[in-house]
Amino acid sequence: MNDGEPRPDATVDPPPDEGSSRPSLEAVPTRTWLALATVAAAYMLIAMNVTGTNIAFPSIEKTFASTPRTTLAWALSGYSIVLASFMVVGGRLADQLGRKRIFNTGLAVFLAGSLLCAAAPVSVLFIAGRVIQGFGGALLVPSSLALVLPDFPPSRRTSAVAYWAATGSLGAAAAPSLSAVVVDLTSWRVVYLLLVPVVAAIAIVGPRLLHDSGPIGERQALDLLGIPMGTAAIGLLALGIIEGPRWGWTSPPILAAFTGFVILAPLFVVRSLRHSAPLLNLRLFTNRAVWSANLANIFMAMMGLSIWLVWPLFLTQIWGYSLLRAGLAITPGPVCSALVGVIAGRLADRHGPRLLISIGSMFPILAMLWMVWRFGPEPHYVTVFLPATILFSLGFGLTFSPLNGAALRGVDPSAFGEVNATFNTVRNLGGGLGVAIVVALLGNAQPIPFESFDHTFFAMAFIGIVPVLVIGLFYPKGAG
């Protein structure tokens, strides 16, 4: 294909009878399920790395006591920025250069970053290790699902996405309590060393289970100008969203970051439309299922990821829980979300994702209103907090994996990597924006006033209305 020719639209129309009769579920070989479990374990590492580091951060701060907190916080922010800004690159490279090659590269990079974090004698090397982990994760996440999804028949792909997503929820659920116990008994460095045997196990079984995936379709020259342009645009947006509350929304660095995004984003769009092999194939978004699922994804992520900040702060500052007790108190919610996510995937395979997402996205709204109504200064875990976490997690479990599957519905397998990368990039950026909103609402007072939590729960309930409207009004009915 010549450089001047447009890249074909990598979307396909849904089966003509999809809206009238649901497909029968086809059998899937055991080897394919084992391959899915292998790549899902890699995704679990990414989820564990986020919440586990958040819990261990106070202990990390004590080790590097001479480093200002604002500097050390780059170990958290830098990881999120790199993960968000390079994920589209990872998906694009996976589709162009081979998904197994990029998956193995990401695994090796993530392992190197984990070892550097565990051994870092100074804070600069620890922050560098986290950045390296983020880059490895950006290669792992989009290539992992894209590597095995084509082996599943179309009628079982939403279930495959659900199982893959559920491992992330389980990792996020287990990491806070596991990290708290590990830090309490040993050292925060062991939190990163625990990732090593999992990486080793994946590296051992991967060659036996994962197909050698070469380039998908005709190999084309990558857009060497568009890649840094798009990556810089996403990175600047992520930087502004994540650091805005801490640096100040009108501070020169944040204004410069948003200005850079406003300049680079339109240039990137024009470049992507003109190049034969762009970093991001914008023609994919002519598919209404893709853009509506991603729009709903932004707002679900704003709630789903920022709640990890709100719940520990409420339990420790209002109810006086210890960090370990707070981690254990939160754990049932994500576990519930993971289990429900698997069931949701099977239901979406049989009945389509549209109705399931519309119903499921109502639950977090109800959970937020329950928190406003029932939460008070006095601790009532079983009758007040636990029902809220279960209700919220039910909704997130019912929507997240079907949303991921909905974004891939009607997309040609040759574009699975970049579409899944886009979905997860949007999810990370939405989560960053949600955290920024939460931090702004909670303020800087110590301790945080109880009323600030009420305002936060109200705001999150309003945010939750958007996915209901988007899926109800815009997601194509014929697609489920």
C-alpha positions as CSV (number, residue, x, y, z in Angstrom):
1,M,0.0,0.0,0.0
2,N,1.4,3.4,-1.0
3,D,2.0,6.0,1.7
4,G,-0.6,8.3,0.1
5,E,-3.4,5.8,0.1
6,P,-5.8,5.8,3.0
7,R,-5.8,3.0,5.4
8,P,-8.9,0.8,5.0
9,D,-11.5,1.1,7.7
10,A,-10.9,-1.8,10.0
11,T,-14.5,-2.2,11.1
12,V,-17.1,-4.7,9.9
13,D,-20.8,-4.6,10.0
14,P,-22.5,-6.7,12.7
15,P,-24.2,-9.9,11.6
16,P,-27.6,-9.0,10.0
17,D,-29.5,-11.2,12.5
18,E,-27.7,-10.0,15.6
19,G,-30.6,-7.8,16.8
20,S,-33.2,-10.5,16.2
21,S,-31.6,-13.8,17.2
22,R,-28.7,-14.3,19.6
23,P,-25.8,-16.5,18.5
24,S,-25.4,-20.0,20.0
25,L,-22.3,-20.3,22.2
26,E,-19.5,-22.3,20.5
27,A,-17.1,-24.6,22.2
28,V,-13.7,-23.2,23.1
29,P,-10.6,-25.6,23.4
30,T,-9.0,-25.9,26.8
31,R,-5.7,-24.7,25.4
32,T,-7.3,-21.4,24.4
33,W,-8.7,-20.9,27.9
34,L,-5.2,-21.6,29.4
35,A,-3.7,-19.1,27.0
36,L,-6.3,-16.5,28.2
37,A,-5.4,-17.3,31.8
38,T,-1.7,-16.7,31.0
39,V,-2.2,-13.2,29.5
40,A,-4.8,-12.3,32.1
41,A,-2.2,-13.0,34.8
42,A,0.0,-10.4,33.2
43,Y,-2.9,-7.9,33.3
44,M,-3.4,-8.8,36.9
45,L,0.2,-7.7,37.6
46,I,-0.6,-4.2,36.3
47,A,-3.7,-3.9,38.5
48,M,-1.9,-5.1,41.6
49,N,1.0,-2.8,41.0
50,V,-1.3,0.3,41.1
51,T,-3.3,-0.4,44.3
52,G,-0.4,-2.2,46.0
53,T,1.9,0.8,45.6
54,N,-0.7,3.2,46.9
55,I,-1.0,1.2,50.1
56,A,2.8,0.9,50.5
57,F,3.5,4.5,49.8
58,P,3.6,5.7,53.4
59,S,6.3,3.2,54.2
60,I,8.2,4.1,51.0
61,E,8.1,7.7,52.1
62,K,9.8,6.8,55.4
63,T,12.6,5.0,53.5
64,F,13.3,8.1,51.3
65,A,12.7,10.6,54.1
66,S,15.1,13.2,52.6
67,T,13.0,13.3,49.4
68,P,10.1,15.8,49.4
69,R,6.7,14.2,49.2
70,T,5.9,16.2,46.1
71,T,8.9,14.7,44.4
72,L,8.4,11.1,45.6
73,A,4.7,11.3,44.4
74,W,6.1,11.0,40.8
75,A,6.5,7.3,41.6
76,L,2.6,7.3,41.5
77,S,2.0,10.0,38.9
78,G,4.8,9.0,36.6
79,Y,3.6,5.4,36.4
80,S,0.0,6.5,35.4
81,I,1.2,9.1,32.9
82,V,3.5,6.6,31.1
83,L,0.9,3.9,31.2
84,A,-1.7,6.1,29.7
85,S,0.4,7.9,27.1
86,F,2.2,4.8,25.7
87,M,-0.7,2.4,25.7
88,V,-1.9,3.4,22.2
89,V,1.7,3.0,21.0
90,G,1.8,-0.5,22.5
91,G,-1.4,-1.5,20.8
92,R,-0.3,-0.2,17.5
93,L,3.1,-1.9,17.7
94,A,1.4,-5.1,18.7
95,D,-0.8,-5.1,15.6
96,Q,2.1,-4.0,13.3
97,L,5.1,-6.0,14.7
98,G,3.5,-9.0,16.3
99,R,1.4,-9.3,19.4
100,K,3.5,-12.1,21.1
101,R,6.7,-10.2,20.4
102,I,5.3,-7.0,22.1
103,F,3.8,-9.0,24.9
104,N,7.2,-10.7,25.7
105,T,9.0,-7.4,25.4
106,G,6.5,-5.7,27.8
107,L,6.9,-8.6,30.3
108,A,10.7,-8.2,30.3
109,V,10.5,-4.4,30.7
110,F,8.0,-4.7,33.5
111,L,10.3,-7.3,35.3
112,A,13.3,-4.9,34.9
113,G,11.3,-2.1,36.4
114,S,10.1,-4.2,39.3
115,L,13.6,-5.3,40.2
116,L,14.8,-1.7,40.1
117,C,12.0,-0.6,42.4
118,A,12.9,-3.4,44.9
119,A,16.6,-2.6,44.9
120,A,16.6,1.2,44.5
121,P,19.0,2.7,47.0
122,V,17.8,6.3,46.2
123,S,14.5,7.8,45.4
124,V,15.5,8.8,41.8
125,L,16.1,5.2,40.9
126,F,12.8,4.1,42.6
127,I,10.9,6.7,40.5
128,A,12.8,5.5,37.4
129,G,11.8,1.9,38.2
130,R,8.1,2.9,38.4
131,V,8.3,4.7,35.0
132,I,9.9,1.6,33.5
133,Q,7.1,-0.5,35.0
134,G,4.6,1.9,33.4
135,F,6.2,1.5,30.0
136,G,6.2,-2.3,30.3
137,G,2.5,-2.2,31.3
138,A,1.7,-0.1,28.3
139,L,3.1,-2.8,26.1
140,L,1.5,-5.7,28.1
141,V,-2.1,-4.5,28.4
142,P,-3.2,-4.0,24.7
143,S,-1.1,-7.0,23.4
144,S,-2.3,-9.4,26.1
145,L,-6.0,-9.5,25.1
146,A,-5.3,-9.0,21.4
147,L,-3.0,-12.0,21.5
148,V,-5.7,-14.5,22.4
149,L,-9.0,-12.9,21.5
150,P,-8.9,-14.0,17.8
151,D,-8.8,-17.6,18.9
152,F,-12.2,-17.3,20.5
153,P,-15.3,-17.5,18.3
154,P,-17.3,-14.2,18.1
155,S,-20.0,-15.7,20.3
156,R,-17.6,-16.2,23.2
157,R,-15.4,-13.0,22.9
158,T,-17.3,-11.0,25.5
159,S,-16.8,-13.8,28.0
160,A,-13.1,-13.8,27.2
161,V,-12.9,-10.1,27.8
162,A,-14.8,-10.6,31.0
163,Y,-12.4,-13.2,32.4
164,W,-9.5,-11.0,31.4
165,A,-11.0,-8.0,33.1
166,A,-11.9,-10.0,36.2
167,T,-8.3,-10.9,36.9
168,G,-7.6,-7.2,36.9
169,S,-10.3,-6.6,39.5
170,L,-9.0,-9.6,41.6
171,G,-5.5,-8.1,41.5
172,A,-6.8,-4.7,42.5
173,A,-8.8,-6.4,45.3
174,A,-6.0,-8.5,46.7
175,A,-3.2,-6.0,46.5
176,P,-4.2,-3.5,49.2
177,S,-4.6,-6.1,52.0
178,L,-1.7,-8.2,50.7
179,S,0.6,-5.2,50.5
180,A,-0.5,-4.0,54.0
181,V,0.4,-7.4,55.4
182,V,3.7,-7.6,53.6
183,V,4.8,-4.1,54.6
184,D,3.8,-4.8,58.2
185,L,5.8,-8.1,58.4
186,T,8.7,-7.4,56.1
187,S,9.4,-4.4,53.9
188,W,7.8,-2.5,51.1
189,R,10.5,-3.8,48.8
190,V,9.0,-7.3,49.0
191,V,5.8,-5.9,47.4
192,Y,7.8,-5.6,44.2
193,L,9.8,-8.8,44.6
194,L,6.5,-10.7,44.8
195,L,5.8,-9.7,41.2
196,V,8.9,-11.6,40.0
197,P,7.7,-15.2,40.4
198,V,4.5,-14.4,38.6
199,V,6.4,-12.9,35.7
200,A,8.7,-16.0,35.7
201,A,5.7,-18.3,35.6
202,I,4.2,-16.4,32.7
203,A,7.5,-16.5,30.8
204,I,7.7,-20.3,31.3
205,V,4.2,-21.3,30.2
206,G,3.8,-18.6,27.6
207,P,5.9,-20.2,24.8
208,R,3.8,-23.4,25.2
209,L,0.4,-21.8,25.1
210,L,0.6,-18.6,23.1
211,H,0.6,-18.7,19.4
212,D,3.5,-16.9,17.6
213,S,1.6,-13.9,16.3
214,G,3.4,-12.1,13.5
215,P,2.3,-8.8,12.0
216,I,-1.5,-8.6,11.5
217,G,-2.3,-7.8,7.8
218,E,0.1,-6.0,5.5
219,R,3.1,-4.5,7.2
220,Q,3.3,-0.8,6.8
221,A,5.8,1.8,7.9
222,L,4.9,3.3,11.2
223,D,4.2,7.0,11.5
224,L,7.5,8.1,13.0
225,L,6.2,11.7,13.4
226,G,2.7,10.8,14.6
227,I,3.9,8.4,17.3
228,P,5.8,11.1,19.4
229,M,3.2,13.7,18.5
230,G,0.3,11.6,19.8
231,T,2.2,10.2,22.8
232,A,3.2,13.8,23.8
233,A,-0.4,15.0,23.5
234,I,-1.7,12.2,25.7
235,G,1.1,12.6,28.1
236,L,0.5,16.3,28.5
237,L,-3.2,15.8,29.0
238,A,-2.5,13.1,31.6
239,L,0.1,15.3,33.3
240,G,-2.4,18.2,33.6
241,I,-5.2,16.0,34.9
242,I,-3.1,14.1,37.5
243,E,-1.0,16.9,38.8
244,G,-3.5,19.8,38.5
245,P,-4.9,19.4,42.1
246,R,-1.4,19.3,43.5
247,W,0.4,22.0,41.5
248,G,-2.7,24.2,41.1
249,W,-4.9,24.4,38.0
250,T,-3.6,27.9,37.1
251,S,0.1,27.2,37.8
252,P,2.5,27.7,34.8
253,P,3.4,24.0,34.4
254,I,-0.3,22.9,34.3
255,L,-1.3,25.7,31.9
256,A,1.7,24.8,29.7
257,A,0.7,21.1,29.8
258,F,-2.9,21.8,28.7
259,T,-1.7,24.4,26.1
260,G,0.6,21.8,24.6
261,F,-2.2,19.3,24.4
262,V,-4.5,21.8,22.7
263,I,-1.8,22.5,20.1
264,L,-0.7,18.9,19.5
265,A,-4.0,17.1,19.6
266,P,-5.5,18.8,16.4
267,L,-2.1,18.3,14.6
268,F,-2.2,14.6,15.6
269,V,-5.7,14.2,14.3
270,V,-4.8,15.7,10.9
271,R,-1.7,13.5,10.8
272,S,-3.7,10.4,11.6
273,L,-6.2,11.0,8.9
274,R,-3.5,11.6,6.2
275,H,-1.0,8.8,7.0
276,S,-1.4,5.3,5.6
277,A,-0.4,3.7,8.9
278,P,-1.2,6.2,11.7
279,L,-0.6,5.6,15.4
280,L,-4.4,5.7,15.9
281,N,-6.7,4.7,13.1
282,L,-9.4,7.4,13.6
283,R,-11.6,5.7,11.0
284,L,-12.4,3.1,13.7
285,F,-14.4,5.7,15.5
286,T,-16.9,5.9,12.6
287,N,-18.2,2.7,14.2
288,R,-20.8,3.9,16.6
289,A,-20.3,1.0,18.9
290,V,-16.7,1.9,19.4
291,W,-17.1,5.6,20.1
292,S,-20.2,5.3,22.3
293,A,-18.6,2.5,24.4
294,N,-15.4,4.6,24.9
295,L,-17.4,7.7,25.8
296,A,-19.3,5.7,28.5
297,N,-16.0,4.2,29.6
298,I,-14.6,7.6,30.4
299,F,-17.3,8.3,33.0
300,M,-17.4,4.8,34.4
301,A,-13.7,5.0,35.0
302,M,-14.0,8.4,36.7
303,M,-16.2,6.7,39.3
304,G,-14.6,3.3,39.4
305,L,-11.0,4.3,39.8
306,S,-11.4,7.3,42.0
307,I,-13.4,5.4,44.6
308,W,-10.2,3.7,45.5
309,L,-9.0,7.0,46.9
310,V,-12.3,8.0,48.6
311,W,-13.0,4.8,50.5
312,P,-9.6,4.5,52.3
313,L,-9.6,8.2,53.2
314,F,-13.1,7.9,54.6
315,L,-12.4,4.8,56.6
316,T,-9.1,6.1,58.0
317,Q,-10.0,9.8,58.6
318,I,-13.7,9.6,59.5
319,W,-14.0,6.2,61.1
320,G,-10.4,5.9,62.4
321,Y,-9.6,2.6,60.8
322,S,-5.9,1.5,60.5
323,L,-4.5,1.1,57.0
324,L,-4.6,-2.7,57.2
325,R,-8.1,-2.7,58.5
326,A,-9.2,-0.3,55.7
327,G,-7.6,-2.5,53.1
328,L,-9.4,-5.6,54.4
329,A,-12.7,-3.7,54.7
330,I,-12.6,-2.6,51.0
331,T,-11.6,-6.1,49.6
332,P,-15.1,-7.6,49.4
333,G,-16.2,-5.0,46.8
334,P,-13.6,-5.7,44.1
335,V,-13.9,-9.5,44.7
336,C,-17.6,-9.1,44.1
337,S,-16.9,-7.0,41.0
338,A,-14.6,-9.7,39.6
339,L,-17.0,-12.5,40.1
340,V,-19.9,-10.6,38.7
341,G,-17.8,-9.5,35.7
342,V,-17.4,-13.1,34.6
343,I,-21.1,-13.7,34.8
344,A,-21.7,-10.4,33.0
345,G,-19.5,-11.5,30.1
346,R,-21.5,-14.7,29.6
347,L,-24.8,-12.8,29.7
348,A,-23.5,-10.3,27.2
349,D,-22.5,-13.1,24.9
350,R,-26.1,-14.4,25.0
351,H,-28.1,-11.2,25.1
352,G,-25.7,-8.5,23.9
353,P,-24.1,-5.8,26.1
354,R,-26.5,-2.9,25.6
355,L,-29.2,-3.7,28.2
356,L,-26.7,-5.1,30.6
357,I,-24.6,-1.9,30.6
358,S,-27.6,0.3,30.9
359,I,-28.9,-1.6,34.0
360,G,-25.5,-2.1,35.6
361,S,-24.5,1.6,35.3
362,M,-27.5,2.4,37.5
363,F,-26.0,0.6,40.5
364,P,-23.0,2.9,41.2
365,I,-25.5,5.9,41.2
366,L,-27.6,4.1,43.8
367,A,-24.5,3.3,45.8
368,M,-23.4,7.0,45.9
369,L,-26.9,8.1,47.0
370,W,-26.8,5.4,49.7
371,M,-23.5,6.8,51.0
372,V,-25.0,10.3,51.2
373,W,-28.1,9.0,53.0
374,R,-26.5,6.4,55.4
375,F,-22.8,7.3,56.0
376,G,-22.2,9.1,59.2
377,P,-19.3,9.8,61.6
378,E,-20.0,6.6,63.6
379,P,-18.7,3.4,62.2
380,H,-21.3,0.9,60.9
381,Y,-19.5,-1.5,58.6
382,V,-21.8,-4.4,58.1
383,T,-25.1,-2.4,57.8
384,V,-23.8,0.8,56.1
385,F,-20.4,0.5,54.4
386,L,-20.4,-3.1,53.2
387,P,-23.8,-2.7,51.4
388,A,-22.5,0.4,49.6
389,T,-19.3,-1.3,48.4
390,I,-21.2,-4.4,47.2
391,L,-23.8,-2.3,45.4
392,F,-21.2,-0.2,43.7
393,S,-19.1,-3.2,42.8
394,L,-22.1,-5.1,41.4
395,G,-22.6,-2.2,39.0
396,F,-19.0,-1.9,38.0
397,G,-18.7,-5.7,37.5
398,L,-21.9,-5.7,35.3
399,T,-20.6,-2.8,33.1
400,F,-16.8,-2.9,32.8
401,S,-16.1,-6.1,30.9
402,P,-19.3,-5.7,28.7
403,L,-18.1,-2.2,27.9
404,N,-14.7,-3.5,26.8
405,G,-16.4,-6.1,24.7
406,A,-18.9,-3.6,23.3
407,A,-16.0,-1.4,22.2
408,L,-14.6,-4.4,20.2
409,R,-17.9,-5.3,18.7
410,G,-18.0,-5.0,15.0
411,V,-14.2,-4.4,14.8
412,D,-12.0,-6.5,12.6
413,P,-9.5,-8.7,14.5
414,S,-6.7,-6.9,12.8
415,A,-7.5,-3.9,14.9
416,F,-8.1,-5.6,18.3
417,G,-4.8,-4.3,19.7
418,E,-5.2,-0.6,18.9
419,V,-9.0,-0.6,19.9
420,N,-8.3,-2.3,23.2
421,A,-5.3,0.0,23.8
422,T,-7.6,3.0,23.1
423,F,-10.2,1.7,25.5
424,N,-7.7,1.2,28.3
425,T,-6.0,4.6,27.6
426,V,-9.4,6.2,27.9
427,R,-10.0,4.3,31.1
428,N,-6.8,5.5,32.7
429,L,-7.3,9.1,31.6
430,G,-10.9,9.0,32.9
431,G,-9.6,7.6,36.2
432,G,-7.1,10.4,36.4
433,L,-9.8,13.0,35.8
434,G,-12.0,11.4,38.4
435,V,-9.2,11.5,41.0
436,A,-8.6,15.1,40.2
437,I,-12.2,16.0,40.8
438,V,-12.3,14.0,44.0
439,V,-9.1,15.7,45.3
440,A,-10.5,19.1,44.5
441,L,-13.8,18.3,46.3
442,L,-12.1,16.8,49.4
443,G,-9.7,19.8,49.7
444,N,-6.5,20.0,51.6
445,A,-7.8,20.2,55.2
446,Q,-6.5,17.7,57.7
447,P,-8.6,15.8,58.7
448,I,-11.0,16.0,55.8
449,P,-14.4,17.4,56.9
450,F,-17.3,14.9,56.8
451,E,-19.3,17.3,54.6
452,S,-16.6,17.1,51.9
453,F,-17.3,13.4,51.5
454,D,-21.0,14.1,51.1
455,H,-20.2,16.6,48.3
456,T,-17.9,14.0,46.6
457,F,-20.6,11.3,46.7
458,F,-23.1,13.6,45.1
459,A,-20.7,14.6,42.4
460,M,-19.9,11.0,41.6
461,A,-23.6,10.2,41.4
462,F,-24.1,12.9,38.7
463,I,-21.1,11.6,36.8
464,G,-22.7,8.1,36.8
465,I,-25.7,9.4,34.9
466,V,-23.7,10.0,31.8
467,P,-22.9,6.3,30.9
468,V,-26.6,5.5,31.3
469,L,-27.6,8.2,28.8
470,V,-24.8,7.5,26.3
471,I,-25.5,3.7,26.1
472,G,-29.2,4.2,26.1
473,L,-29.2,6.9,23.4
474,F,-26.2,6.1,21.2
475,Y,-25.1,2.5,21.4
476,P,-26.5,0.7,18.3
477,K,-29.5,-1.4,19.2
478,G,-28.6,-4.0,16.6
479,A,-25.3,-4.6,18.4
480,G,-27.0,-5.8,21.5
